[in-house]
Amino acid sequence: SMAAAEPAARKRRPKGHFAAAGRAKRPRGGGRQLEAGMRGILITCNMNERKCVGEAYSLLGEYGDLLYGPEQFSDHEERLSGSEREEDEDDVEAALKKEVGQIRTSTEQKLRRFQSVESGANNVVFIRTRGIEPENLVHHILKDMHATKKKKTRVILRMLPISGTCKAFMEDMKKYAETFFEPWFKAPNKGTFQIVYKARNNSHMSREEVIKELAGIVGSLNPENKVDLNNPQYTIVVEIIKNVCCLSVVRDYILFRKYNLQEVVKSNKDTQQSPSALTEDQSSKAVKPETEEDEKSSKEVKQENE
């Protein structure tokens, strides 16, 4: 009887297991997970997703205000603080008003410029954007960091704009890409390009097939569009997470170190010069306190990155 009971138990277990997993993973509140139709910014980090979201809000907020002016919140949100909230909590009418206010606030929060949503993959944070061009914003941030060499984040690694999303199935992607690629590649527009591809939590797409099909579409929009892997004008970024395909076309991908915020602030000498070029005596003089500090932080980053 043990043998007979076994298959039944084995059949039963996965069902319950999957149902529970599905329930646990589904985020609360509608529109709070990455889905086709969203635009935004895909950010990779190491382990510390909460800190990554915090860094993202602060960095995007800073540059968002610079480029697009301060964000307009409704006066209702600003009024929510303060004592008037507690004055007549017992009063039914006040309680009702408060509830309506909270519903309104939660709707308004969804309409904010930057809103973190569940990405569907570990070490990936997705910040949904509204009313802005993710490609311009991210390019601006990287250009600034590349010029100033000012390190602005600790846990954010790469920051990729995502200006279009569709379902991650070949037919959907082909149909979507035909229109999506037009501003860059449809004659008379043209450019040299490469395609970079990454899939997470998705096993049904073939990297080779995706690259071949998308390159074919770019070619059909203008035969003068040519592949260049060394120094392309445009890099087509394809990031697939579960059943969502995220797309963008970015400039300066190689110059800005694959849009890596840790790498882009390093100066060329950091990456090329070997310490052995200095004699012992020179090197002890050359190390000022602040460079020691920098060295320490870059060591930490190295460890985090590993």
N, C-alpha and C positions, 0 to 999 in steps of 0.2 A: 504493500500500500504506500510505503514511502516513495517508491519510484513513481507511482501513479500521481501522487500529490505534487511531485516536484515540478513537472512542466506547468501545471496550473499556477503554482506560486510564482514561477519565473515569469509567466505571462502577466500575472497581476502586478508585479512589482513595478516594472517600467511605467505602466499607465499612471499609477499614483505618483510616482517619482516625477514624471514629466508635468503632470497637472500642477503639482506643488511648485515646481521650478517656474512654470509659466506665471503662476500667481505672484510669486515672490519678486520676479524680475520686472513685472509691469509697473512702470512708475505711476505715482498718483497724479491725477489732474490731466486733462486732455492736452494734446499738443506739446507735451513735455519730453517727447523723444524724437530722435532724428527720423524724419520720414521724407518721402519724395515730395518735391515742391518747396522745400525749405532752401534758404541760402544762409551762408554764415561763414564761420571760421573754424577749421578743424585744428586742434592743438594737441600735440603729443607731449607727454611728460613721463616722469619716472616715479611710479608708486603713489605720489602724493596728489591725488586728483583734487581734493578740496582746496589745497593751497594753490594748485594750478588754476582753478576757477577764480580764486581771489586775485591772483596775479593778472589773469586775463582781463577781468573786469577793470582793474586799475589801469593797466596799460591801454586797453581799448578806450576806456573812458577819457584818459588823458589826450590821446590822439584824436578821438572822435570829437571832443570839444574843440580842439584846435582846427580840425578840418571842416566841421559842420556846425560849429557853434554849440553852446550848452544845450543839453537835452531839456525839452519842455515837459515838466510833470504837471499834472492837474493840481489846482490849489487844494483839492480835496485831500490828496496824499499828504501835503504839507500840514494840513489842519489836524491830521490824525494824532499828532503828538500833543502833549499838553494835558491840562487837568480837566478840561471840559468833558473829556471822555468819561470820567468817573462820576461826574456830578449827580445825575439821576439815573443810575443804572437800573433801579427798581421800576421806574416809570416804563410802562409797556410800550408807549409810543417811541420813547428814546431807544429802547432795545431794538425795536423794529427798524428805526432809522439807522442804527448802528449796523444791523445785519445787511441792510440794503447797501450801506456805504462799503462794507467789507466785500460784498459781491462785486461792487463797482471797482474797488481797488484791485481785486484779483484779476479782473478783466483788463484793467489798465496796465497791470504789470506785464501781462502777455504782450502788450503793444510796445514795450520798451525797445530802445535801440539795440541793446545787447541782452540776450537771455540764454542762460546755460540750459541745455536739454540733454537727456540721456543719449550718449552716442551709440551704445550697444557694443562697445569694446573696452577692454581694460587699458588704462594709460592713455586713453583718448578722451579729450573733452571737446564738446561741440558747442560753440556759442552761436546761437541763431541771431541773425541781424535783420533789422527792418529799416527801410528808407535810406540805406547807404550802399555803396559799392564795395563789397569785401576786397576785391582785387586792388582797387586804388588805395584803400586804407592800409592793407597789409604791406603793399609795396612802399607806401610812404613811411611806415614804421621801420621797415628793414633798411630803407635808404638812409634814414636818419641815424639808425644805430650803426650802420656801416661807416657813415661819415664821422660820427662823434666817438665811436668805439666805447660808448658808455653802456656798461652792463646794466640792464634794467630788470632782469628776472633771474630767479634762481632755479625754479623747477620746470619752467616751460622750455621745451626743447625746440620743436618746429611749430611754425604757425602758417597754416596753408589756407588761403582764401577758397571758399567753395561758392561759386556764383551760380551753380545749377545742380539740381539733384533729380534723379529719376529712379525707376525701379531697376534693380540689378539683374535684368534679363536681356540677352543679346538683342532681341527685337526692339524692346523699349529703348535701349541705349542707342541703337542705330538711328531710330526715328528721332530721338531727342537731339543727338549730336549733329544731325544734318542742319538743323536750325541754329543750335547753340554755337557752332563753330563759325557761322557766317561772318560776324563782325571782324574777325581776324583773317580768315582764310578765303572768303568768297571773292572771286575776281570782281573788281580790280584789286582788292586787298590780297596780300600774299606774304609769306614769311617762311624762314627756315624753322623747323620744329623738331622736338623730340617728345616721346610719350613716356611718362613715368607711371608705374602701376603698382598698387599695393592693395591686397585684399585681406580683410580680417573677418573671422567668424563666418566665412562663406567658402563652400567647397565646390559649388556647381559652376563657377565661371572659370574659363580657361584664359590665363594671362596672354598666351600667344594669340588666341583667337581675338580677344578684345583689342590688342594692339594692332593686329592686322586689319580688322574691320574699321577701327577709328582712323588709322593712317590712310586707308582706302577712301574714306569719306573726305578727309582733308584734301587728298589728291584730286578727288572729283570736283571739289569746289573751285579749284584752280590748279591746273597741271604744273604751274610754276612753284607751288609749295613743295619744298624739298626737305628731306630728313637731314638733320645735322646733330650729331651726338656730342660734338666738342664744344661748340659755342652757338647754340640755337638762339634765334630771336625770341622764340616762344617755347615754353614747356607746357605741354598738356598734362595736367595732373589728374590721375584717375585714382580715387580712393573708394574702395568698396567696403562697406560694413554691413554684414548680414545681407538684407535684401535691398539696400539702398546704394546707388552709385552716385558718388560726389564728383563733380567735374569743375575744373577751372583752367584758364589759360593764363600763365604768368610770364612776366619778363624777368630778366636778370637772375634766373634760377641758379646758375653756376656762380656768378659774381657774389650773390648773397648766400652762398654755402647751403644750397638746397633749402633756403628759408629757415635756417637753424639759428635761433636767437643767441645761442651760446657761442656758436662758431663765428658769427658775423661781426662780433665785437673784438675778436682777436686780431692783433695787428699781424702783418705778414711776417715780421721778424719772430713773433711768438711761434709761428708754425714752422719756420724754416731754420732759424739759427740754432746751432747746437751749443750747449754750454761749454763744451771742450775747446771752443775757439778762444776763450779767455784763459789767461794764466791764472793760477791759484790766487796770486796777489791782487791782480786786477779785479777778479770776480768778487773778492771779499769787499773791496772798496765800492764796487759797482752796485752792490745790493743795499739800497736805501730801505728804511723801514716800510715805506708804502709798497715797494715792490715785493717785499716779503709777504705783506698782507695779501697782495694780488695773487702771489704764488699759492698761498694757502687756499684762497677761495677757488682757484682754478683746479687745485688738487681735489677739493671737495666735489666740484662739479664733475671731474673725471670719475670719482668714485660713484657719484649719483648716476652718471651716464652708463657706467658699467653695470 
